[in-house]
């Protein structure tokens, strides 16, 4: 895989199409090929059209793209099972997202690059995720594929469990899944069903999907909204009841792939692993973190995590929420006190919800700001 982008060098093209795919070939010949008017079939036709879709001449590139995307599915299916350059297969994967019959052929082709499979695995349908997940040899050699499947909402929960167990058994650590070790621990001793061709989703798979749908239907918290209030609890009560019935590993994965509503519930879970999975979710935003930092229901561990996240503490509201929260460790509050604006320091100095030492520090900081005219 030394070639990084299209078009391919002439030497990388099949000999039968070089006279049409060569960027130095006459323009009329390349245009005829781009319109599908040359006697080329199968994999050679797909390769030629993908090559010309990257042509320097925009008219030729546009014609090739139109011809390629308009090909009958039967032509694509036949070609996708043949030997082709990995970049050509990658281009097909980009253009035919959602065409499961084509994508399935693509992911089963041994010439398809791991990077292409990983990209497809992130957003593909359940059918394709199952096809990818059964190729244990490939996915163990390319853990990024497993990470993509785990993060894909369409991947069955039972399949996600099976992939985590497979990695644990083979000594593979998924660095792209912050809660990987917690998930491994959660499924220890459980019987993980092996896949069989034609398997239907398990009842727990269907339940997990129902919760994802319910989560998606909930309004996300407004940025900076205080969490842990009675209003918030009532707002998410139906979803909370559904989540309460989930297994630990299901909650951990939901924390990774769910929405803001699910994270707002899971980050307050009494199980530290679940709360940790929620706060460390790649989907967690600074706005959500500010809302979480407001809540006095949060554990010190969660508040400390927020306070040590460089990406979040650049947000003033996050720092302000931490300083005003009596549950925030004193050293962390003191660290951000110098960032507070004068009016917030004045309010803090009179607050009954923070410790005496912090109020005294706020008074001193406020006085210095006033003297400096800040």
ROTOR-684926 format. One record per residue (C-alpha): x, y, z. Coordinates in steps of 0.02 Angstrom, whole numbers, plus 32768, in hexadecimal, padded with zeros to 4 digits. Layout:
<recs>
u X&v Y&w Z
...
</recs>
This chain:
<recs>
u 8000&v 8000&w 8000
u 8083&v 807D&w 7FCB
u 800A&v 80E0&w 7F5F
u 7FAF&v 8163&w 7FC5
u 7F32&v 81AD&w 7F4C
u 7EE4&v 81A3&w 7EA0
u 7F02&v 81A4&w 7E10
u 7F70&v 8109&w 7E10
u 8017&v 810A&w 7DB5
u 8008&v 80B8&w 7D0A
u 8071&v 8026&w 7D47
u 7FED&v 7FFF&w 7DCB
u 7F62&v 7FEF&w 7D4A
u 7F34&v 7F4B&w 7CF5
u 7F8A&v 7F44&w 7C4C
u 7EE7&v 7F3E&w 7BEA
u 7EAD&v 7FEA&w 7C25
u 7F50&v 804B&w 7C2C
u 7F35&v 80A1&w 7B85
u 7E94&v 80EC&w 7BC8
u 7EC3&v 8107&w 7C7E
u 7F6C&v 8158&w 7C5F
u 7F5E&v 8212&w 7C8F
u 7FCC&v 8235&w 7BF8
u 7F55&v 81DA&w 7B7F
u 7EF6&v 8246&w 7B00
u 7E62&v 82A1&w 7B4D
u 7DE0&v 825C&w 7AD3
u 7E14&v 81A9&w 7AFC
u 7E08&v 81CB&w 7BB7
u 7D5E&v 821C&w 7BA0
u 7D1C&v 8187&w 7B3E
u 7D56&v 8114&w 7BCA
u 7D0A&v 8187&w 7C4D
u 7C62&v 8176&w 7BF6
u 7C70&v 80B9&w 7BF4
u 7C83&v 80B1&w 7B37
u 7D1D&v 8042&w 7B2F
u 7D1A&v 7F82&w 7B2E
u 7D4B&v 7F65&w 7BE4
u 7CEC&v 7EFB&w 7C61
u 7CEC&v 7EC0&w 7D15
u 7D76&v 7EF5&w 7D8B
u 7DD4&v 7F4B&w 7CFE
u 7D3E&v 7FB9&w 7CDB
u 7D2C&v 7FE9&w 7D93
u 7DE6&v 800C&w 7DA1
u 7DE5&v 8077&w 7D05
u 7D50&v 80DF&w 7D3C
u 7D98&v 80F9&w 7DEB
u 7E3E&v 812C&w 7D9C
u 7DE9&v 81A9&w 7D27
u 7D7C&v 81EE&w 7DB4
u 7E1F&v 8239&w 7DF7
u 7E54&v 827E&w 7D4C
u 7E9C&v 832D&w 7D48
u 7E1C&v 835B&w 7CC3
u 7D7D&v 8382&w 7D24
u 7D0A&v 8354&w 7C93
u 7D5A&v 82A9&w 7C84
u 7D56&v 8290&w 7D41
u 7C9F&v 82C1&w 7D4C
u 7C6F&v 824E&w 7CBB
u 7CCC&v 81BC&w 7D0A
u 7C79&v 81DB&w 7DB2
u 7BCD&v 81DF&w 7D61
u 7BED&v 813E&w 7D02
u 7C34&v 80E7&w 7D9B
u 7BA7&v 8112&w 7E11
u 7B27&v 80E5&w 7D8B
u 7B68&v 8036&w 7D6B
u 7AEA&v 7FA7&w 7D83
u 7AFC&v 7F50&w 7E2A
u 7B21&v 7EAB&w 7DD4
u 7BBC&v 7EF5&w 7D84
u 7BF8&v 7F38&w 7E2B
u 7BD7&v 7E95&w 7E86
u 7C39&v 7E30&w 7E08
u 7CCC&v 7EA7&w 7E0B
u 7CD5&v 7EBC&w 7EC8
u 7CFE&v 7E05&w 7EDF
u 7D94&v 7E0F&w 7E69
u 7E47&v 7E43&w 7E87
u 7E58&v 7EFF&w 7E81
u 7ECE&v 7F84&w 7EC2
u 7EA2&v 7FB0&w 7F76
u 7E8B&v 8068&w 7F49
u 7E09&v 8039&w 7EC7
u 7DAC&v 7FD1&w 7F48
u 7DBA&v 8061&w 7FC3
u 7D6B&v 80D6&w 7F43
u 7CDB&v 805D&w 7F2B
u 7CC2&v 8057&w 7FE7
u 7CB3&v 8115&w 7FEC
u 7C3A&v 8122&w 7F5B
u 7BC2&v 8095&w 7F82
u 7BA0&v 80AD&w 803B
u 7AF4&v 8067&w 805F
u 7AF8&v 7FEB&w 7FCE
u 7B09&v 7F53&w 803E
u 7B18&v 7ED1&w 7FB4
u 7BAD&v 7F2F&w 7F6C
u 7BFD&v 7F58&w 8013
u 7BED&v 7EA4&w 804E
u 7C4E&v 7E68&w 7FB6
u 7CCE&v 7EEE&w 7FD9
u 7CED&v 7EC0&w 808E
u 7D00&v 7E09&w 8060
u 7D85&v 7E30&w 7FDD
u 7E32&v 7E0B&w 8023
u 7E7B&v 7E99&w 7FBA
u 7E15&v 7F1A&w 8018
u 7E84&v 7F7C&w 8090
u 7E6B&v 7F72&w 814C
u 7E5A&v 802F&w 814F
u 7DC9&v 8022&w 80D5
u 7D74&v 7F9B&w 813D
u 7D89&v 8004&w 81DB
u 7D38&v 809A&w 8189
u 7CA7&v 8032&w 814A
u 7C93&v 7FDC&w 81F3
u 7C77&v 8081&w 824B
u 7BD0&v 80A7&w 81F6
u 7B98&v 800C&w 8199
u 7AF6&v 7FAD&w 81AF
u 7ADD&v 7F1C&w 8227
u 7AEB&v 7EA3&w 8195
u 7B96&v 7EE5&w 8164
u 7BD4&v 7EF0&w 8216
u 7BAC&v 7E38&w 822D
u 7C09&v 7E0D&w 818D
u 7CA2&v 7E6C&w 81C8
u 7C9D&v 7E29&w 827A
u 7CA8&v 7D72&w 824A
u 7D51&v 7D87&w 81F5
u 7DB5&v 7D71&w 8294
u 7E5E&v 7D61&w 823F
u 7E4D&v 7E0B&w 81EB
u 7E04&v 7E6B&w 827D
u 7E81&v 7E29&w 82FC
u 7F0D&v 7E61&w 8288
u 7EBA&v 7F0C&w 8277
u 7E6B&v 7F3C&w 831F
u 7E32&v 7FE3&w 82D5
u 7DAA&v 7F80&w 827D
u 7D6B&v 7F3B&w 8323
u 7D6B&v 7FEA&w 836D
u 7D02&v 8029&w 82DC
u 7C86&v 7F9B&w 82EF
u 7C77&v 7FBD&w 83AA
u 7C53&v 8075&w 838A
u 7BD3&v 804F&w 8302
u 7B21&v 805E&w 8345
u 7AE8&v 7FD7&w 82CB
u 7B5E&v 7F53&w 8310
u 7AFF&v 7ED9&w 837F
u 7B25&v 7EE1&w 8438
u 7B46&v 7E26&w 8439
u 7BC3&v 7E3E&w 83AC
u 7C1A&v 7ECA&w 840B
u 7C28&v 7E57&w 84A3
u 7C6E&v 7DCC&w 8436
u 7CF0&v 7E41&w 83E9
u 7D28&v 7E7F&w 8494
u 7D37&v 7DCD&w 84D2
u 7D97&v 7D9C&w 8435
u 7E14&v 7E29&w 8452
u 7E29&v 7DFF&w 850A
u 7E46&v 7D48&w 84E1
u 7ECB&v 7D75&w 8460
u 7F24&v 7DFB&w 84C5
u 7EE8&v 7E89&w 8454
u 7EC8&v 7F30&w 84AA
u 7E52&v 7FAA&w 8455
u 7EA4&v 8052&w 8479
u 7E19&v 80AF&w 841D
u 7D97&v 8074&w 849B
u 7DB9&v 80CD&w 8542
u 7D4D&v 8052&w 85A3
u 7D96&v 7FB6&w 8552
u 7DDA&v 7F6A&w 85F3
u 7D39&v 7F8F&w 8650
u 7CD6&v 7F38&w 85C7
u 7D49&v 7EA2&w 85D0
u 7D2F&v 7E98&w 868B
u 7C73&v 7EA9&w 8679
u 7C62&v 7E11&w 8608
u 7CD9&v 7D9E&w 8665
u 7C86&v 7CF9&w 868C
u 7BF6&v 7D19&w 8615
u 7BC8&v 7CA2&w 8588
u 7BE3&v 7D02&w 84E5
u 7B80&v 7CB3&w 8456
u 7BE2&v 7C87&w 83BA
u 7B9D&v 7CC8&w 8315
u 7B45&v 7C55&w 829C
u 7B18&v 7C7B&w 81E8
u 7A6A&v 7CC4&w 81DB
u 7A62&v 7CED&w 8295
u 79DA&v 7D67&w 82C7
u 79FC&v 7DED&w 834A
u 79E7&v 7DB3&w 83FE
u 7960&v 7DFF&w 846E
u 79E6&v 7E64&w 84C9
u 7A24&v 7EA5&w 8421
u 7976&v 7EE5&w 83F9
u 7965&v 7F32&w 84A6
u 7A0A&v 7F8C&w 8492
u 79D1&v 7FD4&w 83EB
u 792E&v 800E&w 8439
u 798E&v 806D&w 84BD
u 79FD&v 80BD&w 8438
u 7960&v 80F7&w 83DE
u 7913&v 813A&w 847E
u 79B6&v 8193&w 84A7
u 79BB&v 81E1&w 83FB
u 790B&v 8223&w 840F
u 7934&v 827F&w 84B0
u 7965&v 8334&w 84A3
u 7A1E&v 834D&w 84C7
u 7A4B&v 83BA&w 855B
u 7A68&v 846F&w 8532
u 7B1E&v 849C&w 854A
u 7B41&v 84CC&w 85FC
u 7A99&v 848B&w 863D
u 7AA9&v 8457&w 86F2
u 7A93&v 839D&w 8707
u 7A4C&v 833B&w 8798
u 79B4&v 83AC&w 87AE
u 7908&v 8364&w 87C9
u 78D2&v 83AA&w 8720
u 795D&v 834C&w 86C8
u 7933&v 82AC&w 8724
u 787C&v 82B8&w 86F1
u 78A8&v 82E3&w 863E
u 790D&v 8244&w 8627
u 78A8&v 81D1&w 8698
u 786C&v 8157&w 860F
u 791C&v 8147&w 85C9
u 7965&v 8138&w 8678
u 78F0&v 80A6&w 869D
u 7927&v 804E&w 85FD
u 79DF&v 806A&w 8626
u 79C8&v 802A&w 86D8
u 799A&v 7F81&w 868F
u 7A3A&v 7F71&w 8629
u 7AD0&v 7F04&w 8650
u 7B73&v 7F57&w 8681
u 7BC8&v 7F39&w 85D8
u 7B2F&v 7F7D&w 857D
u 7B38&v 801D&w 85E2
u 7BF2&v 802C&w 85BF
u 7BD6&v 801F&w 8503
u 7B40&v 8093&w 8509
u 7BB0&v 8113&w 855D
u 7C23&v 8108&w 84C6
u 7BA4&v 810D&w 8438
u 7B08&v 815A&w 8485
u 7AD0&v 820F&w 8487
u 7AD8&v 829B&w 8506
u 7A3B&v 825F&w 8560
u 7A84&v 81B2&w 8581
u 7B2B&v 81FB&w 85B7
u 7AD3&v 8271&w 8631
u 7A88&v 81D8&w 8686
u 7B1C&v 8163&w 867C
u 7B9B&v 81E1&w 86BF
u 7B39&v 81E0&w 8763
u 7B36&v 8122&w 8770
u 7B71&v 80E0&w 8818
u 7BE2&v 8065&w 87BD
u 7C86&v 80C1&w 87A4
u 7CB1&v 8064&w 8704
u 7C0E&v 809A&w 86B3
u 7C1E&v 814E&w 86EB
u 7CD2&v 814F&w 86AE
u 7C9D&v 810A&w 8605
u 7C1E&v 8195&w 85F3
u 7C92&v 8225&w 861F
u 7D1C&v 81DF&w 85AF
u 7CA9&v 81C5&w 851A
u 7CF4&v 8212&w 847B
u 7C4A&v 8262&w 845D
u 7C4D&v 82C4&w 8500
u 7C55&v 837F&w 84DD
u 7C95&v 8411&w 8544
u 7BE2&v 844E&w 8553
u 7BAC&v 83A8&w 859D
u 7C44&v 83A8&w 860F
u 7C12&v 8454&w 8651
u 7B64&v 8413&w 8678
u 7BAC&v 837D&w 86D1
u 7C27&v 83E7&w 8733
u 7B94&v 844E&w 8777
u 7B44&v 83B7&w 87CA
u 7B67&v 8394&w 8880
u 7B33&v 82E1&w 8861
u 7BD5&v 82C0&w 8803
u 7C61&v 825F&w 8856
u 7D0A&v 82AF&w 8873
u 7D54&v 8236&w 87F4
u 7CE3&v 827A&w 876B
u 7D04&v 8330&w 879A
u 7DBF&v 830D&w 87A1
u 7DB8&v 82BD&w 86F5
u 7D63&v 8358&w 86AF
u 7DDF&v 83CB&w 8703
u 7E72&v 836D&w 86B7
u 7E2C&v 8369&w 8606
u 7E8E&v 83EF&w 85A9
u 7E11&v 83F3&w 851C
u 7D85&v 8423&w 8593
u 7DD6&v 8497&w 8611
u 7DF8&v 8514&w 8587
u 7D3D&v 8534&w 8593
u 7D17&v 85B8&w 8617
u 7C70&v 856C&w 8647
u 7CC4&v 84C6&w 8670
u 7D40&v 851B&w 86E4
u 7CB9&v 8586&w 8732
u 7C4A&v 84EF&w 8753
u 7CD9&v 8492&w 87A6
u 7D08&v 8524&w 8816
u 7C54&v 853F&w 884F
u 7C36&v 8485&w 8871
u 7C54&v 845A&w 8928
u 7C7D&v 83A5&w 88F6
u 7D14&v 83DB&w 888E
u 7DB8&v 83B4&w 88E6
u 7DFD&v 8453&w 8936
u 7EA3&v 844C&w 88D9
u 7E48&v 8443&w 8833
u 7DD5&v 84D5&w 885D
u 7E6A&v 853C&w 8895
u 7EC2&v 8515&w 87F2
u 7E38&v 8568&w 878E
u 7E16&v 85F8&w 8806
u 7E93&v 8668&w 87AC
u 7E2C&v 8652&w 870C
u 7D8C&v 8694&w 875A
u 7D45&v 873C&w 8726
u 7D2F&v 87C3&w 87A9
u 7C72&v 87B3&w 87B9
u 7C80&v 86F5&w 87CE
u 7D05&v 870B&w 8853
u 7C92&v 8783&w 88B0
u 7C01&v 8708&w 88A5
u 7C71&v 8679&w 88DD
u 7CB0&v 86DA&w 8972
u 7BFD&v 86E5&w 89B3
u 7BC6&v 8636&w 8985
u 7B89&v 85C0&w 8A0D
u 7BAA&v 8528&w 89A0
u 7C68&v 852A&w 89A0
u 7CE9&v 8513&w 8A29
u 7D2A&v 85A0&w 8A95
u 7DDC&v 8594&w 8A52
u 7D9E&v 85A3&w 89A0
u 7D31&v 863A&w 89CD
u 7DC6&v 868D&w 8A1F
u 7E32&v 866C&w 8987
u 7DA9&v 86B5&w 8919
u 7DA4&v 8753&w 8984
u 7E60&v 8769&w 8974
u 7E5C&v 874A&w 88BA
u 7DCA&v 87C4&w 88A4
u 7E23&v 884D&w 8905
u 7EBF&v 883B&w 889A
u 7E57&v 8844&w 87FB
u 7DFD&v 88E0&w 8837
u 7EA2&v 8935&w 8863
u 7EE6&v 890C&w 87B6
u 7E46&v 8949&w 8766
u 7E1B&v 889A&w 8727
</recs>
